[in-house]
Amino acid sequence: MIIDAREPQTTTGDIAVLLQGNVTTGQQIKFGDLWWGTDEGTYGVELKSVSDALHSMWSREQGERLERQLGGLREYVDVPILGIHGIMMPIGNKTGLYGEPKPTRGDSFSIKLHAETRISPEMVDGFLWSVAHPQDGSSPINVIWRPTKQALLRSIVEIYHWSDKVQHGTFV
């Protein structure tokens, strides 16, 4: 797996541990943050925290940055993936952005509200549906959302391992 040189060292280190060192770093990827190829095709992942995902969906300063990033990823790889980590919950018709869950006593956890946005949960749902079901004939973006970055990276590594298997008996 190739990890973009601009990714934080923590991300690079976490993936290197999960893949037991089977990573390449130090180069910039044209689109996406992670890339790998198999005999069947190429895979690319754009990693986003919930706050960065929302900001890049509707940014006045930079336009729809996420759409541009995903559009490039669609052209660059066979299987484009948007990986989002964090917790977002409705607060009326607004959206609250929360920190990662922190374990407390027993099987419970706590989360802290970090920000409240003017973006409604329905707007987020609509955007994610539109990238997964494009009407212009372009490739769909596969969306993976996990509450923590660690859980998201573990899911991506699992996809990495399964991507090289041509056949499996899940639905046979």
Stockholm file with secondary structure:
# STOCKHOLM 1.0

chainA/1-172         MIIDAREPQTTTGDIAVLLQGNVTTGQQIKFGDLWWGTDEGTYGVELKSVSDALHSMWSREQGERLERQLGGLREYVDVPILGIHGIMMPIGNKTGLYGEPKPTRGDSFSIKLHAETRISPEMVDGFLWSVAHPQDGSSPINVIWRPTKQALLRSIVEIYHWSDKVQHGTFV
#=GR chainA/1-172 SS CEEETTSCHHHHHHHHHHTTTCCEEEECCSSSSEEEECSSCEEEEEEEEHHHHHHHHSBTTTBSHHHHHHHHHHHHCSEEEEEEESEEEEETTEEEEECCCEECSTTCEECCEEEEESCCHHHHHHHHHHHHSCSSSCCCCEEEEESSHHHHHHHHHHHHHHHTCSCCCTTC
#=GC SS_cons         CEEETTSCHHHHHHHHHHTTTCCEEEECCSSSSEEEECSSCEEEEEEEEHHHHHHHHSBTTTBSHHHHHHHHHHHHCSEEEEEEESEEEEETTEEEEECCCEECSTTCEECCEEEEESCCHHHHHHHHHHHHSCSSSCCCCEEEEESSHHHHHHHHHHHHHHHTCSCCCTTC
//
